[in-house]
Every structure is written in structure tokens, then in C-alpha cells.
Amino acid sequence: QKLKTWRLNPNAPQYSNIIGTEAVVMGSLKPSQEGQVKWSGTTMQARLAQGAVAELTEGAIVTIVAINGNVLTVVAK
């Protein structure tokens, strides 16, 4: 229920606790392209933070640094 509420209103302050948590890359994440990560058991869209130069492969651990709409911005851990 919380995830559904967050997806409908991702800027709700009660979900800011997502920032700083970890997720796992699914497939791969390439600079300047969206990919997917698994966070809290749910597959979500993600993008590498600006300035990232290396591709992350499946299973890489990332830290969520921002949320823009329903897309997580992540950095390599």
C-alpha cells in the first residue's frame, strides 16, 4: 500500500526515507540511460547520477540519492 501511494505521489514527504537506502541493479545501468533496480522487493526505474561514467552490471549495489517523479537517481556504492 505504501509503495502504491508513493508512486501516485512520489514527492510526498513521508517517502523521503527512500533517499539514502540501497537498491540492486537489474540488468545494467548505463550513463544517460534509464534502467531498473530492485528496491524493497520492487522493480523500479532508475538512472545513474549525473557525472557517472561507468556502466553498472546486474547485482551491483547502488545508493538512492534522489527521486524525480517515479525514477530513482542512484550512485554506485
C-alpha positions in Angstrom: 0.0 0.0 0.0 2.8 2.5 0.9 4.5 1.9 -2.5 1.3 2.4 -4.4 0.7 5.6 -2.5 4.3 6.7 -3.2 4.0 6.0 -6.9 0.8 8.1 -7.1 2.5 11.0 -5.2 6.3 10.4 -5.2 7.1 13.8 -3.7 5.1 13.1 -0.5 7.5 13.9 2.4 6.8 10.7 4.2 8.6 8.8 1.5 11.8 10.8 1.6 13.2 8.0 3.7 13.9 6.1 0.4 16.8 8.5 -0.2 20.0 7.1 1.3 18.8 3.5 1.1 20.3 0.8 -1.2 19.0 -1.0 -4.3 20.3 -3.7 -6.6 20.8 -3.2 -10.3 18.7 -5.4 -12.5 20.2 -5.9 -16.0 22.5 -3.0 -16.3 22.6 0.8 -15.7 24.4 2.9 -18.3 25.2 6.6 -18.0 22.5 8.8 -19.6 20.0 5.9 -19.9 17.3 4.6 -17.7 17.4 1.1 -16.3 15.9 -0.8 -13.5 16.8 -1.5 -9.9 15.2 -3.7 -7.2 14.3 -1.7 -4.1 12.4 -3.1 -1.1 11.4 -6.1 -3.3 10.0 -3.9 -6.1 11.5 -3.3 -9.5 11.8 0.4 -10.2 13.1 2.7 -12.9 16.5 4.2 -12.2 19.1 6.5 -13.7 22.7 7.0 -12.7 23.5 10.4 -11.2 24.9 13.0 -13.5 28.7 12.6 -14.0 28.7 8.8 -13.8 30.9 7.3 -16.4 30.9 3.6 -15.8 28.2 1.1 -16.6 26.9 -0.9 -13.6 26.1 -4.6 -14.2 23.4 -6.8 -12.7 23.8 -7.3 -9.0 25.7 -4.1 -8.4 24.7 -2.3 -5.2 23.7 1.4 -5.6 22.6 4.1 -3.2 19.5 6.2 -3.9 20.4 9.9 -3.9 17.2 11.5 -5.4 13.8 10.8 -6.7 12.4 12.5 -9.8 8.8 11.5 -10.4 8.9 7.7 -10.3 12.6 7.4 -11.4 15.3 6.9 -8.8 18.6 8.6 -9.2 21.4 6.3 -7.9 25.2 6.2 -7.4 27.5 3.2 -7.2 28.1 2.1 -3.6 
